[in-house]
Amino acid sequence: MKLVVDIGNSRMKSAIDDDGELTPLKTFAWRESFLDSVLKRVWLEALGNRHPTAIHVSNVAGDALLPNLDAWCCRQWQMRPVPLHSTGEYAGLRNGYAEPATFGVDRWAALIGARATHDGALCVVDSGTATTVDVVNADGQHLGGAILPGIYTMRRSLGRYTEALFAADGEIVPFSDNTASGIAGGTGYASVGAIDRLVREAGRAVGTLTTIVTGGESGILEDMMEAKVVRDPLLVLRGVSVVARGTTEEHGLASRCPDSGISP
């Protein structure tokens, strides 16, 4: 049994990985949480007496959280998480970035997860703090992607730089009779409209494709997009799981806790 983890810009997702079968655990806003107490509640209570054999992480937050997570896992299980890295190729999937290591590791994991579960050409949309749209042709060549603000990021920007009201939970409708709903509708339709256009461009580039949406705002996309989509909230974790299953010899060294002399 492994733990697979997705540290995003604002939220942390994780799942218990039993030979590729994922059981999602509670998502939390890690910037607003005390790590020790929240992991005791989210991980230890869910695991009971079980101990993971490994912990694998997709991390886009740099050093903002991972060192503390390392220390917590070393105290708890005498192992540290193994971070996923973007590479030039994985199992026939070829990274389209000129410098593959600079491609967001969450996007790389999402593409790996999508290729593991769907055949043919793909358009993968991950919508959270930021929204990314990536395209892969049927031969596994990543053609690149686009990045735009997430819906709530747009709303926060309006609240910060104008006198407009920040509508965190306003109803997304085309036209509203109040400012809060107007912001919700405008930002929602702006994001969905841009993504639908990018999906059409992806179809022109690669032909028939499957569009997969994931991330915290994927439910909005599933409801509103004109394009037919498949929603997979666990897509990044699915990709981390695929890579974790292929990780063998290097794991013992990578997961060794500093100065402990102990490896799992």
Backbone bond lengths (Angstrom), bond angles and torsions (degrees), N, CA, C in turn:
res aa  C-N    CA-C-N  psi(-1)  N-CA   C-N-CA  omega(-1)  CA-C   N-CA-C  phi
1 M - - - 1.455 - - 1.520 109.81 -
2 K 1.325 116.75 129.34 1.457 122.35 178.40 1.522 109.36 -116.77
3 L 1.330 115.07 164.84 1.454 121.76 166.01 1.519 107.65 -109.57
4 V 1.321 117.02 132.84 1.464 121.31 173.27 1.518 107.61 -115.55
5 V 1.328 116.13 140.11 1.460 121.91 -167.88 1.524 109.68 -134.82
6 D 1.314 116.13 141.43 1.462 123.40 175.29 1.522 107.62 -125.83
7 I 1.341 116.23 104.89 1.464 121.35 176.52 1.519 107.78 -93.46
8 G 1.333 116.26 107.96 1.452 121.11 179.25 1.513 111.49 -92.63
9 N 1.318 115.58 -171.41 1.462 119.84 -179.19 1.524 112.23 -66.66
10 S 1.320 116.80 -28.19 1.464 119.18 -178.17 1.526 113.70 -133.29
11 R 1.334 118.14 -23.29 1.456 120.46 -174.95 1.521 110.62 -128.03
12 M 1.324 115.12 154.26 1.457 121.82 178.07 1.522 108.92 -118.21
13 K 1.327 115.33 125.12 1.461 122.37 176.66 1.525 108.21 -112.48
14 S 1.329 116.03 151.88 1.458 119.75 177.31 1.514 109.07 -155.15
15 A 1.328 114.84 164.91 1.463 120.40 179.83 1.513 108.96 -153.14
16 I 1.322 115.79 150.02 1.457 122.06 168.76 1.521 107.19 -79.52
17 D 1.320 116.56 129.25 1.461 122.61 -176.52 1.529 108.75 -112.98
18 D 1.325 115.90 103.01 1.466 121.89 175.96 1.521 108.49 -103.38
19 D 1.336 115.81 93.44 1.473 121.22 179.66 1.524 111.85 51.34
20 G 1.334 116.31 44.97 1.452 120.99 176.51 1.509 114.79 91.19
21 E 1.328 118.11 -11.69 1.462 121.25 175.22 1.529 108.23 -87.75
22 L 1.321 116.20 117.65 1.460 120.88 -173.23 1.524 111.57 -100.02
23 T 1.327 115.15 129.72 1.464 122.19 173.16 1.529 107.03 -113.02
24 P 1.329 118.00 106.40 1.462 119.42 -175.26 1.521 112.55 -66.87
25 L 1.323 115.41 144.57 1.458 123.00 175.79 1.525 108.95 -107.80
26 K 1.309 116.47 172.54 1.461 120.91 -174.36 1.535 110.66 -64.26
27 T 1.322 115.26 133.13 1.465 122.43 174.56 1.525 109.24 -83.59
28 F 1.337 116.57 143.79 1.464 118.40 177.65 1.522 110.83 -143.92
29 A 1.321 115.45 155.01 1.468 122.75 176.81 1.527 107.85 -80.36
30 W 1.314 116.95 101.27 1.468 119.97 -169.76 1.523 112.91 -70.03
31 R 1.302 118.84 -26.90 1.472 119.98 179.29 1.530 111.54 -69.61
32 E 1.323 117.12 -18.60 1.456 121.45 -176.68 1.521 111.83 -109.11
33 S 1.333 117.86 13.25 1.462 120.85 -172.55 1.522 111.43 -122.69
34 F 1.319 116.10 150.85 1.460 122.74 169.73 1.519 106.51 -87.52
35 L 1.338 117.22 113.15 1.461 122.17 -165.65 1.520 112.44 -57.92
36 D 1.314 117.86 -44.47 1.459 119.98 -175.53 1.526 111.36 -60.06
37 S 1.316 116.73 -48.44 1.464 119.24 -176.44 1.519 111.60 -69.25
38 V 1.336 117.91 -39.38 1.461 118.84 -176.98 1.520 111.55 -71.84
39 L 1.339 118.61 -35.47 1.466 119.75 178.80 1.527 111.58 -72.77
40 K 1.307 116.95 -32.32 1.470 118.72 173.67 1.523 110.17 -60.65
41 R 1.309 115.42 -39.77 1.460 119.66 -178.68 1.533 111.68 -77.03
42 V 1.334 117.04 -44.13 1.461 120.73 -173.96 1.522 112.22 -79.51
43 W 1.330 117.59 -40.27 1.470 121.18 -176.21 1.522 112.94 -97.26
44 L 1.323 117.30 -57.63 1.468 119.37 -170.86 1.522 112.25 -64.74
45 E 1.318 117.85 -41.07 1.456 119.42 178.94 1.526 111.37 -65.82
46 A 1.336 117.11 -34.90 1.460 120.53 179.78 1.528 111.51 -73.40
47 L 1.337 116.90 -35.73 1.461 120.47 -176.54 1.523 112.62 -81.11
48 G 1.312 117.68 -27.21 1.461 119.98 -176.10 1.515 110.11 63.50
49 N 1.323 116.82 -124.34 1.468 121.20 -179.48 1.522 113.44 -88.39
50 R 1.317 117.17 -0.46 1.464 120.08 -178.95 1.527 110.40 -78.33
51 H 1.337 116.14 143.22 1.453 122.26 175.10 1.516 108.32 -117.77
52 P 1.330 118.87 134.09 1.461 119.73 178.13 1.529 110.96 -68.97
53 T 1.316 115.17 147.86 1.467 119.97 174.09 1.518 110.95 -84.35
54 A 1.320 117.22 -18.60 1.460 121.50 179.23 1.518 109.03 -163.55
55 I 1.323 115.76 157.50 1.459 122.78 176.69 1.523 106.97 -130.42
56 H 1.309 117.49 122.81 1.467 121.97 -177.80 1.518 109.29 -120.53
57 V 1.335 116.80 137.33 1.459 121.63 -167.81 1.521 111.94 -131.95
58 S 1.328 115.60 133.27 1.466 122.76 161.12 1.522 106.38 -98.37
59 N 1.330 116.58 123.19 1.464 120.71 -172.64 1.519 110.49 -133.10
60 V 1.328 117.06 116.14 1.459 120.60 176.03 1.523 111.78 -106.34
61 A 1.337 116.84 4.53 1.468 121.12 -174.79 1.527 112.61 -95.62
62 G 1.324 117.98 9.67 1.456 120.50 179.91 1.513 111.71 61.20
63 D 1.343 116.03 -134.38 1.461 121.20 -179.02 1.517 113.32 -93.04
64 A 1.332 117.14 12.55 1.460 119.22 -177.17 1.522 112.59 -68.86
65 L 1.339 117.83 -29.08 1.463 120.44 -177.79 1.528 112.94 -131.56
66 L 1.324 118.10 -34.94 1.465 120.64 -169.63 1.529 113.90 -57.36
67 P 1.333 121.52 -41.77 1.472 118.75 178.31 1.530 112.75 -59.48
68 N 1.336 117.37 -40.01 1.467 119.75 177.65 1.519 111.28 -67.65
69 L 1.330 116.47 -36.62 1.455 119.66 177.12 1.530 110.47 -66.94
70 D 1.330 116.87 -40.48 1.469 121.19 174.46 1.527 110.48 -54.38
71 A 1.325 115.81 -50.83 1.464 120.38 -176.03 1.527 110.79 -63.45
72 W 1.332 116.83 -40.91 1.468 120.26 179.98 1.525 110.79 -63.05
73 C 1.330 116.92 -45.48 1.471 120.82 -178.98 1.528 111.25 -67.09
74 C 1.319 117.32 -35.12 1.465 119.79 176.92 1.526 111.20 -66.25
75 R 1.332 117.21 -40.50 1.467 119.86 177.25 1.523 111.26 -66.18
76 Q 1.332 115.99 -39.19 1.453 120.25 -172.56 1.529 113.11 -82.78
77 W 1.343 116.48 -42.37 1.472 120.21 -170.45 1.529 113.88 -130.47
78 Q 1.342 117.70 4.32 1.454 121.65 -178.78 1.528 112.51 57.54
79 M 1.319 115.65 35.27 1.461 120.82 173.41 1.524 108.48 -148.41
80 R 1.305 115.34 154.03 1.457 119.95 178.41 1.519 109.30 -113.09
81 P 1.319 117.91 154.51 1.466 120.60 179.00 1.529 111.76 -64.98
82 V 1.325 115.82 146.08 1.461 122.59 176.31 1.527 108.02 -98.48
83 P 1.333 118.39 115.87 1.465 119.65 -177.36 1.527 112.14 -79.33
84 L 1.313 115.52 141.70 1.459 122.21 172.42 1.523 108.72 -80.90
85 H 1.339 116.26 145.21 1.469 121.72 176.94 1.521 109.74 -126.62
86 S 1.317 115.96 145.11 1.460 120.36 174.96 1.521 109.37 -72.59
87 T 1.315 116.64 134.12 1.461 122.67 -178.56 1.522 109.54 -126.34
88 G 1.310 115.63 174.39 1.456 119.86 -179.29 1.512 113.92 -72.91
89 E 1.336 116.50 -25.98 1.472 119.99 -176.73 1.517 109.33 -156.18
90 Y 1.325 115.97 146.18 1.461 120.56 172.10 1.518 108.45 -150.27
91 A 1.325 115.95 116.81 1.471 123.09 174.08 1.525 111.97 49.64
92 G 1.331 116.65 43.95 1.456 120.90 177.80 1.510 115.20 89.89
93 L 1.342 117.61 -10.12 1.462 121.97 174.20 1.518 108.34 -86.94
94 R 1.338 117.14 123.92 1.464 121.32 -175.50 1.534 109.68 -112.02
95 N 1.315 114.82 123.93 1.461 123.12 -177.75 1.525 109.71 -69.41
96 G 1.338 116.35 127.77 1.450 121.13 -177.49 1.514 115.19 -86.66
97 Y 1.328 118.61 -4.77 1.457 120.40 179.39 1.523 111.01 -72.64
98 A 1.330 116.31 143.46 1.463 120.69 177.45 1.528 110.53 -61.53
99 E 1.333 116.87 -35.53 1.462 122.69 173.81 1.528 107.28 -119.19
100 P 1.335 118.10 92.34 1.469 121.45 -171.84 1.519 114.46 -54.05
101 A 1.327 118.27 -33.51 1.463 120.82 -177.21 1.525 112.14 -65.67
102 T 1.356 117.70 -19.43 1.462 120.80 -179.06 1.527 112.52 -88.51
103 F 1.314 117.38 -4.44 1.463 121.36 177.19 1.523 108.49 -74.62
104 G 1.320 117.46 130.80 1.463 121.30 -176.36 1.518 112.31 -52.15
105 V 1.328 116.29 128.70 1.464 119.64 -173.88 1.529 111.17 -66.58
106 D 1.320 118.36 -29.65 1.463 119.67 176.25 1.525 111.02 -67.35
107 R 1.332 116.11 -36.81 1.464 120.03 176.53 1.527 110.35 -67.02
108 W 1.334 116.80 -40.10 1.466 121.02 178.16 1.526 110.48 -63.26
109 A 1.331 116.23 -44.53 1.463 120.01 178.45 1.527 110.60 -63.06
110 A 1.332 117.45 -40.75 1.462 120.22 179.36 1.528 111.15 -62.79
111 L 1.324 117.38 -40.34 1.466 120.14 178.21 1.528 110.76 -65.56
112 I 1.328 116.59 -41.24 1.476 120.06 177.79 1.525 109.78 -61.96
113 G 1.328 116.83 -44.94 1.455 120.36 178.70 1.515 112.23 -63.17
114 A 1.328 116.77 -39.32 1.467 120.44 179.88 1.527 111.03 -66.82
115 R 1.324 116.88 -42.22 1.472 120.39 179.76 1.523 111.64 -67.11
116 A 1.330 116.33 -28.62 1.465 119.89 -179.73 1.525 111.99 -74.73
117 T 1.336 117.21 -19.09 1.463 120.03 -174.07 1.524 113.88 -118.43
118 H 1.337 118.52 -9.66 1.464 121.15 -178.42 1.529 110.01 -138.12
119 D 1.302 115.68 144.21 1.460 122.14 175.59 1.524 110.24 -94.23
120 G 1.322 115.50 163.13 1.455 120.96 173.72 1.513 113.99 79.50
121 A 1.331 115.00 -167.76 1.460 121.34 -179.17 1.527 110.34 -71.34
122 L 1.336 115.21 150.33 1.466 120.80 -173.47 1.523 111.11 -136.05
123 C 1.328 115.03 146.20 1.457 122.11 164.65 1.517 106.40 -122.83
124 V 1.324 117.21 118.56 1.462 122.06 -174.80 1.531 108.57 -111.47
125 V 1.330 115.51 121.24 1.465 122.43 -178.39 1.519 108.33 -114.22
126 D 1.330 116.74 120.48 1.462 122.24 177.37 1.520 107.55 -116.90
127 S 1.330 116.60 111.89 1.456 120.64 -171.59 1.520 110.95 -118.70
128 G 1.321 115.66 113.72 1.451 122.75 177.33 1.515 108.93 -147.47
129 T 1.336 117.81 -124.09 1.463 121.00 174.27 1.514 110.22 -56.68
130 A 1.331 115.63 -44.42 1.455 122.82 168.83 1.522 107.59 -117.77
131 T 1.324 116.11 158.26 1.459 121.47 174.00 1.510 108.57 -113.60
132 T 1.323 116.45 130.40 1.460 121.40 176.97 1.520 109.20 -119.47
133 V 1.316 116.15 144.20 1.459 122.88 178.85 1.528 106.98 -129.21
134 D 1.336 117.10 115.23 1.459 122.15 -177.64 1.517 110.55 -121.62
135 V 1.335 114.99 146.97 1.461 121.34 -175.49 1.526 109.54 -123.24
136 V 1.336 115.61 135.00 1.462 122.49 176.77 1.524 107.74 -130.01
137 N 1.352 117.27 131.12 1.461 118.23 178.91 1.529 110.91 -80.71
138 A 1.313 116.57 175.89 1.458 120.65 -174.38 1.521 112.64 -64.55
139 D 1.341 118.21 -20.13 1.467 122.23 179.31 1.519 112.82 -87.80
140 G 1.334 117.63 -0.17 1.459 120.97 178.44 1.511 114.62 91.89
141 Q 1.338 117.69 8.86 1.461 120.27 178.07 1.521 110.57 -86.56
142 H 1.322 116.23 118.51 1.466 122.21 174.68 1.520 108.22 -73.33
143 L 1.329 116.91 124.26 1.462 121.32 -177.20 1.520 112.88 -93.02
144 G 1.315 117.08 0.65 1.456 121.09 -177.78 1.517 110.95 108.16
145 G 1.326 116.06 -171.10 1.451 118.83 -175.89 1.508 113.01 -160.63
146 A 1.322 115.48 179.66 1.461 123.40 178.41 1.518 108.93 -125.51
147 I 1.336 115.72 152.83 1.459 122.25 179.68 1.524 108.13 -129.54
148 L 1.328 116.56 131.17 1.457 121.28 175.84 1.518 109.21 -142.57
149 P 1.329 118.02 163.94 1.467 119.00 -179.56 1.516 111.43 -66.10
150 G 1.329 116.00 147.39 1.453 120.07 170.75 1.515 110.77 -69.63
151 I 1.327 115.94 166.26 1.462 120.79 -176.21 1.529 110.92 -59.73
152 Y 1.342 117.56 -47.61 1.455 119.93 -177.79 1.528 111.92 -71.55
153 T 1.322 117.19 -27.16 1.462 119.95 174.29 1.523 109.99 -65.65
154 M 1.334 117.18 -40.71 1.470 120.44 175.37 1.527 110.68 -60.08
155 R 1.335 115.95 -42.73 1.462 119.30 -178.80 1.526 111.35 -64.88
156 R 1.328 115.93 -41.72 1.468 119.53 178.87 1.524 110.77 -63.19
157 S 1.337 116.52 -37.52 1.456 120.49 179.07 1.527 111.12 -62.95
158 L 1.318 117.10 -42.75 1.461 119.89 177.19 1.527 111.12 -62.15
159 G 1.329 115.87 -41.75 1.457 119.42 -179.94 1.512 113.12 -66.15
160 R 1.334 115.97 -29.17 1.463 120.09 -177.10 1.520 112.38 -82.76
161 Y 1.322 116.61 -40.07 1.458 119.80 -169.90 1.529 114.22 -104.55
162 T 1.308 118.04 -1.22 1.455 120.55 176.01 1.522 108.53 -135.13
163 E 1.317 115.34 178.01 1.453 120.55 175.41 1.532 111.68 -84.22
164 A 1.343 115.55 4.88 1.464 119.76 -176.92 1.521 110.69 -66.80
165 L 1.308 114.38 153.53 1.455 121.57 179.11 1.520 109.86 -80.09
166 F 1.326 117.73 132.71 1.461 121.56 176.86 1.532 109.00 -77.42
167 A 1.315 116.84 111.03 1.463 122.37 -176.71 1.514 109.72 -99.28
168 A 1.325 117.29 87.45 1.455 120.45 -175.67 1.517 111.93 -67.14
169 D 1.330 116.91 -34.23 1.457 119.48 -173.18 1.516 112.49 -129.01
170 G 1.302 117.21 27.07 1.453 119.66 179.94 1.517 112.06 -67.78
171 E 1.325 115.58 152.08 1.458 120.63 179.49 1.523 110.08 -72.96
172 I 1.332 117.16 135.03 1.455 121.66 -179.62 1.525 108.42 -87.37
173 V 1.318 116.01 102.23 1.465 122.65 175.48 1.529 106.84 -132.05
174 P 1.358 117.63 158.09 1.470 118.85 -175.39 1.526 113.58 -61.73
175 F 1.329 117.44 -42.98 1.461 120.71 -175.81 1.521 109.19 -137.14
176 S 1.335 115.61 136.23 1.462 120.44 -172.69 1.518 110.93 -127.21
177 D 1.329 115.13 160.85 1.462 120.59 178.33 1.519 112.55 -104.83
178 N 1.376 116.16 15.70 1.466 119.99 176.42 1.522 108.79 -150.82
179 T 1.318 115.87 159.41 1.453 121.12 -172.59 1.523 112.83 -65.88
180 A 1.342 116.82 -42.28 1.456 119.58 -177.61 1.521 111.61 -59.44
181 S 1.322 117.00 -49.26 1.458 120.27 179.29 1.526 111.23 -69.16
182 G 1.325 116.72 -31.21 1.459 119.71 176.67 1.510 112.17 -62.20
183 I 1.337 116.59 -41.02 1.462 120.87 176.80 1.523 110.60 -67.01
184 A 1.335 116.00 -43.68 1.462 119.55 179.31 1.522 110.85 -59.87
185 G 1.322 116.38 -46.40 1.455 119.76 -179.36 1.517 112.66 -67.87
186 G 1.319 116.92 -44.32 1.462 119.66 -178.71 1.511 112.98 -62.23
187 T 1.334 116.67 -45.44 1.460 119.34 -179.32 1.526 111.22 -71.58
188 G 1.339 116.84 -36.99 1.458 119.47 178.55 1.514 112.00 -63.37
189 Y 1.329 116.47 -48.67 1.463 119.69 -179.42 1.523 111.81 -69.58
190 A 1.333 117.80 -32.90 1.468 119.92 176.89 1.519 110.62 -61.54
191 S 1.331 116.40 -46.62 1.455 120.37 -178.86 1.524 111.50 -66.88
192 V 1.326 116.73 -50.13 1.463 120.50 -177.79 1.527 110.75 -63.50
193 G 1.328 117.10 -40.02 1.464 119.92 178.72 1.526 112.21 -61.71
194 A 1.335 116.18 -43.00 1.466 119.59 178.83 1.518 111.22 -64.48
195 I 1.336 116.59 -42.28 1.467 119.93 -178.48 1.523 110.72 -66.24
196 D 1.335 117.19 -43.36 1.471 119.62 177.28 1.522 111.13 -58.46
197 R 1.338 117.08 -40.71 1.467 120.42 178.91 1.528 110.57 -64.10
198 L 1.329 117.17 -42.16 1.460 120.65 179.15 1.527 111.39 -65.44
199 V 1.327 117.39 -35.98 1.468 120.03 176.83 1.527 110.07 -65.11
200 R 1.330 117.83 -39.65 1.464 120.05 176.23 1.523 110.98 -62.79
201 E 1.329 116.87 -41.49 1.465 120.23 177.61 1.534 111.07 -63.89
202 A 1.345 116.01 -37.16 1.462 119.49 177.16 1.522 110.60 -62.62
203 G 1.330 117.09 -41.86 1.453 120.65 177.91 1.513 112.23 -61.94
204 R 1.336 116.90 -37.72 1.463 119.62 176.92 1.532 111.25 -65.14
205 A 1.334 115.94 -31.91 1.462 120.32 -176.85 1.524 112.86 -79.58
206 V 1.330 117.83 -36.94 1.475 119.87 -171.17 1.526 113.76 -124.16
207 G 1.323 118.24 -3.26 1.458 119.75 -178.57 1.521 111.63 84.31
208 T 1.324 115.62 -151.75 1.460 120.60 -178.81 1.520 110.46 -58.01
209 L 1.322 116.67 133.22 1.462 120.36 -176.84 1.516 110.78 -145.89
210 T 1.323 115.24 166.05 1.458 122.94 171.66 1.523 108.12 -106.61
211 T 1.323 117.13 128.43 1.460 121.75 177.94 1.520 108.80 -101.65
212 I 1.324 116.32 122.71 1.460 122.73 -178.81 1.522 108.29 -115.25
213 V 1.334 116.92 130.38 1.459 120.59 178.01 1.519 109.00 -113.71
214 T 1.324 115.22 141.94 1.458 121.74 178.81 1.526 108.20 -146.51
215 G 1.320 117.50 176.29 1.457 121.72 179.13 1.521 112.24 98.15
216 G 1.319 115.40 171.46 1.456 122.09 -173.26 1.516 114.70 -62.94
217 E 1.334 117.50 -24.92 1.455 120.77 -179.14 1.525 112.14 -104.47
218 S 1.345 116.66 12.06 1.465 119.99 -176.24 1.522 112.35 -65.46
219 G 1.336 118.06 -28.52 1.456 120.24 177.36 1.517 111.78 -62.99
220 I 1.342 116.65 -39.43 1.463 121.05 176.52 1.524 109.81 -62.96
221 L 1.330 116.75 -43.94 1.465 120.66 -179.61 1.526 110.78 -63.06
222 E 1.323 116.35 -43.67 1.462 120.36 -179.96 1.529 110.43 -59.25
223 D 1.324 117.82 -39.24 1.456 122.05 -177.92 1.530 112.78 -75.01
224 M 1.344 116.90 -33.65 1.453 119.73 -167.19 1.524 115.75 -107.19
225 M 1.330 118.59 -24.47 1.458 119.39 -173.66 1.525 111.66 -67.74
226 E 1.325 115.19 144.41 1.461 120.53 174.48 1.524 110.72 -75.01
227 A 1.324 116.91 -34.38 1.455 120.71 178.81 1.530 110.07 -67.11
228 K 1.323 115.67 146.58 1.453 120.20 173.96 1.520 108.24 -73.03
229 V 1.338 117.01 129.02 1.462 120.41 -176.38 1.525 110.82 -130.61
230 V 1.329 114.51 157.06 1.459 123.13 169.90 1.513 106.84 -110.73
231 R 1.319 118.00 126.42 1.462 120.77 179.96 1.523 109.85 -96.64
232 D 1.334 116.91 128.32 1.464 122.42 177.42 1.523 108.47 -136.41
233 P 1.351 118.19 92.03 1.472 120.52 -177.79 1.526 113.73 -62.34
234 L 1.341 117.97 -18.65 1.470 121.53 -176.60 1.531 112.45 -100.29
235 L 1.314 118.80 16.15 1.461 120.78 -169.20 1.526 112.84 -59.57
236 V 1.338 118.06 -45.46 1.467 120.04 179.42 1.521 110.40 -63.38
237 L 1.329 116.76 -46.28 1.466 120.48 178.20 1.530 110.98 -62.12
238 R 1.324 117.13 -34.04 1.461 120.36 177.46 1.527 110.35 -63.13
239 G 1.335 116.28 -41.31 1.457 119.48 177.39 1.513 112.73 -66.20
240 V 1.346 116.73 -40.66 1.467 120.21 176.32 1.523 109.80 -60.43
241 S 1.325 116.77 -40.97 1.467 121.29 179.30 1.518 111.45 -62.42
242 V 1.330 117.58 -42.44 1.470 121.41 179.37 1.523 110.07 -59.63
243 V 1.325 116.80 -47.00 1.470 120.45 -179.97 1.523 110.63 -66.12
244 A 1.333 116.73 -40.06 1.467 120.66 -179.33 1.516 111.19 -60.04
245 R 1.332 117.37 -37.32 1.460 119.82 -179.08 1.516 111.83 -67.03
246 G 1.322 117.13 -24.13 1.456 120.25 178.83 1.515 114.15 -95.24
247 T 1.339 116.82 3.34 1.463 121.66 -178.68 1.521 109.55 -93.46
248 T 1.335 116.42 121.28 1.468 119.41 -175.69 1.522 111.59 -128.28
249 E 1.310 117.52 -90.37 1.465 121.40 -169.35 1.521 113.42 -58.70
250 E 1.329 116.57 -38.45 1.457 118.16 -174.46 1.517 113.04 -75.62
251 H 1.332 117.34 -13.47 1.461 119.44 -174.19 1.524 113.17 -62.98
252 G 1.317 117.70 -43.26 1.458 120.51 -176.83 1.508 112.83 -58.20
253 L 1.335 117.13 -42.26 1.459 120.89 179.49 1.521 110.87 -72.21
254 A 1.347 116.61 -44.45 1.459 120.27 -176.05 1.518 112.07 -64.63
255 S 1.341 117.41 -30.05 1.455 119.43 -175.23 1.522 113.29 -96.34
256 R 1.331 118.54 4.55 1.456 121.07 179.47 1.520 111.19 -67.10
257 C 1.297 116.94 133.26 1.462 120.98 178.73 1.528 110.59 -76.55
258 P 1.312 117.92 142.10 1.465 120.28 -178.32 1.524 112.45 -57.97
259 D 1.322 116.48 131.51 1.466 123.87 173.72 1.514 114.45 63.00
260 S 1.337 116.74 9.78 1.455 117.15 -177.10 1.520 111.69 -90.80
261 G 1.336 115.53 -27.09 1.450 119.65 -174.12 1.505 113.00 68.62
262 I 1.354 116.70 11.17 1.454 121.74 -175.58 1.516 108.75 -114.42
263 S 1.289 117.75 133.18 1.453 122.69 170.38 1.503 108.37 -131.59
264 P 1.323 117.34 149.74 1.458 119.71 -177.21 1.522 112.70 -70.03
